[in-house]
Amino acid sequence: MADTTIKITEEVRDRIRTLAEERGLSTRAYIERTIAATPTADERAERTTKAIAYVRANFGVDLGDGDLREGEAWREAIATRQVGSRR
């Protein structure tokens, strides 16, 4: 295992510790799980491709480019907290 040092504010450090403690994890374990569970852009694109293929194969719906753009805009709005709430 490699050791890495990053510089963060005290507030962020304390928040990470609190979140980890609430889940019964060490700070290291919490960060590892969080990062491992966060998909990269390529992983999201692969999931999207698979989801579109599934919808087309199982629901008989053909999603057009406009549908895909609208879905991506909706996902981005949620991710940037412009709509909805994260829990």
PyRosetta script that sets phi, psi and omega in degrees:
from pyrosetta import init, pose_from_sequence

init()
pose = pose_from_sequence("MADTTIKITEEVRDRIRTLAEERGLSTRAYIERTIAATPTADERAERTTKAIAYVRANFGVDLGDGDLREGEAWREAIATRQVGSRR")
pose.set_psi(1, 139.2)
pose.set_omega(1, -179.2)
pose.set_phi(2, -96.6)
pose.set_psi(2, 144.2)
pose.set_omega(2, 174.2)
pose.set_phi(3, -95.5)
pose.set_psi(3, 138.8)
pose.set_omega(3, 178.8)
pose.set_phi(4, -134.5)
pose.set_psi(4, 140.1)
pose.set_omega(4, 176.8)
pose.set_phi(5, -113.6)
pose.set_psi(5, 132.0)
pose.set_omega(5, 173.9)
pose.set_phi(6, -127.7)
pose.set_psi(6, 151.5)
pose.set_omega(6, 178.4)
pose.set_phi(7, -102.4)
pose.set_psi(7, 123.7)
pose.set_omega(7, 178.6)
pose.set_phi(8, -135.5)
pose.set_psi(8, 163.2)
pose.set_omega(8, 178.7)
pose.set_phi(9, -69.2)
pose.set_psi(9, 159.8)
pose.set_omega(9, 177.7)
pose.set_phi(10, -61.9)
pose.set_psi(10, -36.3)
pose.set_omega(10, -179.6)
pose.set_phi(11, -62.6)
pose.set_psi(11, -43.2)
pose.set_omega(11, 179.1)
pose.set_phi(12, -67.6)
pose.set_psi(12, -43.1)
pose.set_omega(12, 177.7)
pose.set_phi(13, -57.3)
pose.set_psi(13, -46.2)
pose.set_omega(13, -179.8)
pose.set_phi(14, -64.9)
pose.set_psi(14, -37.5)
pose.set_omega(14, 179.0)
pose.set_phi(15, -65.3)
pose.set_psi(15, -43.8)
pose.set_omega(15, 178.1)
pose.set_phi(16, -59.5)
pose.set_psi(16, -45.6)
pose.set_omega(16, 179.0)
pose.set_phi(17, -59.6)
pose.set_psi(17, -45.1)
pose.set_omega(17, -179.7)
pose.set_phi(18, -62.7)
pose.set_psi(18, -47.2)
pose.set_omega(18, 179.0)
pose.set_phi(19, -60.3)
pose.set_psi(19, -41.5)
pose.set_omega(19, 178.8)
pose.set_phi(20, -64.3)
pose.set_psi(20, -46.3)
pose.set_omega(20, -179.7)
pose.set_phi(21, -61.4)
pose.set_psi(21, -40.9)
pose.set_omega(21, 179.2)
pose.set_phi(22, -60.2)
pose.set_psi(22, -25.7)
pose.set_omega(22, -178.6)
pose.set_phi(23, -101.2)
pose.set_psi(23, 3.8)
pose.set_omega(23, 179.8)
pose.set_phi(24, 70.1)
pose.set_psi(24, 29.8)
pose.set_omega(24, -177.5)
pose.set_phi(25, -118.6)
pose.set_psi(25, 157.8)
pose.set_omega(25, 169.1)
pose.set_phi(26, -74.4)
pose.set_psi(26, 163.2)
pose.set_omega(26, 177.3)
pose.set_phi(27, -59.2)
pose.set_psi(27, -44.2)
pose.set_omega(27, -179.7)
pose.set_phi(28, -59.7)
pose.set_psi(28, -48.3)
pose.set_omega(28, -178.9)
pose.set_phi(29, -63.1)
pose.set_psi(29, -40.7)
pose.set_omega(29, 179.9)
pose.set_phi(30, -62.3)
pose.set_psi(30, -46.9)
pose.set_omega(30, -179.4)
pose.set_phi(31, -64.4)
pose.set_psi(31, -43.5)
pose.set_omega(31, 179.2)
pose.set_phi(32, -60.2)
pose.set_psi(32, -45.6)
pose.set_omega(32, 179.9)
pose.set_phi(33, -64.9)
pose.set_psi(33, -41.7)
pose.set_omega(33, -179.0)
pose.set_phi(34, -64.1)
pose.set_psi(34, -45.8)
pose.set_omega(34, -179.3)
pose.set_phi(35, -67.7)
pose.set_psi(35, -41.8)
pose.set_omega(35, 179.9)
pose.set_phi(36, -63.0)
pose.set_psi(36, -31.1)
pose.set_omega(36, -177.5)
pose.set_phi(37, -86.8)
pose.set_psi(37, -6.1)
pose.set_omega(37, -178.4)
pose.set_phi(38, -96.6)
pose.set_psi(38, 112.8)
pose.set_omega(38, -176.2)
pose.set_phi(39, -73.6)
pose.set_psi(39, 148.7)
pose.set_omega(39, 174.2)
pose.set_phi(40, -77.6)
pose.set_psi(40, 171.6)
pose.set_omega(40, 177.2)
pose.set_phi(41, -59.9)
pose.set_psi(41, -41.4)
pose.set_omega(41, 179.1)
pose.set_phi(42, -65.0)
pose.set_psi(42, -40.1)
pose.set_omega(42, 178.5)
pose.set_phi(43, -65.7)
pose.set_psi(43, -40.2)
pose.set_omega(43, 176.8)
pose.set_phi(44, -63.3)
pose.set_psi(44, -41.5)
pose.set_omega(44, 179.4)
pose.set_phi(45, -63.5)
pose.set_psi(45, -40.5)
pose.set_omega(45, 178.5)
pose.set_phi(46, -64.9)
pose.set_psi(46, -42.5)
pose.set_omega(46, 177.2)
pose.set_phi(47, -61.7)
pose.set_psi(47, -40.7)
pose.set_omega(47, 179.5)
pose.set_phi(48, -63.1)
pose.set_psi(48, -45.0)
pose.set_omega(48, 178.8)
pose.set_phi(49, -59.5)
pose.set_psi(49, -44.6)
pose.set_omega(49, 179.1)
pose.set_phi(50, -66.0)
pose.set_psi(50, -39.2)
pose.set_omega(50, -180.0)
pose.set_phi(51, -66.0)
pose.set_psi(51, -42.5)
pose.set_omega(51, 178.6)
pose.set_phi(52, -62.4)
pose.set_psi(52, -44.2)
pose.set_omega(52, 178.6)
pose.set_phi(53, -61.7)
pose.set_psi(53, -40.0)
pose.set_omega(53, 179.4)
pose.set_phi(54, -64.3)
pose.set_psi(54, -46.3)
pose.set_omega(54, 180.0)
pose.set_phi(55, -61.1)
pose.set_psi(55, -45.5)
pose.set_omega(55, -179.5)
pose.set_phi(56, -62.9)
pose.set_psi(56, -41.3)
pose.set_omega(56, -176.2)
pose.set_phi(57, -74.9)
pose.set_psi(57, -33.6)
pose.set_omega(57, -171.3)
pose.set_phi(58, -106.8)
pose.set_psi(58, -16.3)
pose.set_omega(58, -177.3)
pose.set_phi(59, -120.6)
pose.set_psi(59, -5.0)
pose.set_omega(59, 178.6)
pose.set_phi(60, 65.0)
pose.set_psi(60, 24.4)
pose.set_omega(60, -179.0)
pose.set_phi(61, -106.6)
pose.set_psi(61, 131.5)
pose.set_omega(61, 176.5)
pose.set_phi(62, -103.9)
pose.set_psi(62, 110.4)
pose.set_omega(62, 179.9)
pose.set_phi(63, -81.3)
pose.set_psi(63, 124.2)
pose.set_omega(63, 178.9)
pose.set_phi(64, -87.2)
pose.set_psi(64, 174.7)
pose.set_omega(64, 179.8)
pose.set_phi(65, -58.6)
pose.set_psi(65, -39.1)
pose.set_omega(65, 179.1)
pose.set_phi(66, -63.1)
pose.set_psi(66, -40.5)
pose.set_omega(66, 177.5)
pose.set_phi(67, -61.7)
pose.set_psi(67, -43.3)
pose.set_omega(67, -178.5)
pose.set_phi(68, -66.8)
pose.set_psi(68, -41.3)
pose.set_omega(68, 177.7)
pose.set_phi(69, -62.9)
pose.set_psi(69, -43.1)
pose.set_omega(69, 179.7)
pose.set_phi(70, -63.1)
pose.set_psi(70, -42.0)
pose.set_omega(70, 178.1)
pose.set_phi(71, -63.6)
pose.set_psi(71, -41.7)
pose.set_omega(71, 178.9)
pose.set_phi(72, -66.3)
pose.set_psi(72, -40.4)
pose.set_omega(72, 177.5)
pose.set_phi(73, -63.2)
pose.set_psi(73, -39.0)
pose.set_omega(73, 178.6)
pose.set_phi(74, -65.2)
pose.set_psi(74, -45.0)
pose.set_omega(74, 178.3)
pose.set_phi(75, -61.3)
pose.set_psi(75, -42.6)
pose.set_omega(75, -180.0)
pose.set_phi(76, -65.0)
pose.set_psi(76, -39.7)
pose.set_omega(76, 178.2)
pose.set_phi(77, -63.1)
pose.set_psi(77, -38.2)
pose.set_omega(77, 176.9)
pose.set_phi(78, -68.0)
pose.set_psi(78, -46.4)
pose.set_omega(78, -177.4)
pose.set_phi(79, -62.0)
pose.set_psi(79, -33.1)
pose.set_omega(79, -178.6)
pose.set_phi(80, -96.9)
pose.set_psi(80, 11.7)
pose.set_omega(80, 175.5)
pose.set_phi(81, 61.6)
pose.set_psi(81, 29.8)
pose.set_omega(81, 175.8)
pose.set_phi(82, -81.2)
pose.set_psi(82, -24.1)
pose.set_omega(82, 175.0)
pose.set_phi(83, -139.8)
pose.set_psi(83, 157.3)
pose.set_omega(83, 176.4)
pose.set_phi(84, 69.7)
pose.set_psi(84, -172.5)
pose.set_omega(84, 177.0)
pose.set_phi(85, -143.6)
pose.set_psi(85, 149.8)
pose.set_omega(85, 177.0)
pose.set_phi(86, -99.4)
pose.set_psi(86, 141.2)
pose.set_omega(86, 179.2)
pose.set_phi(87, -123.2)
pose.dump_pdb("model.pdb")
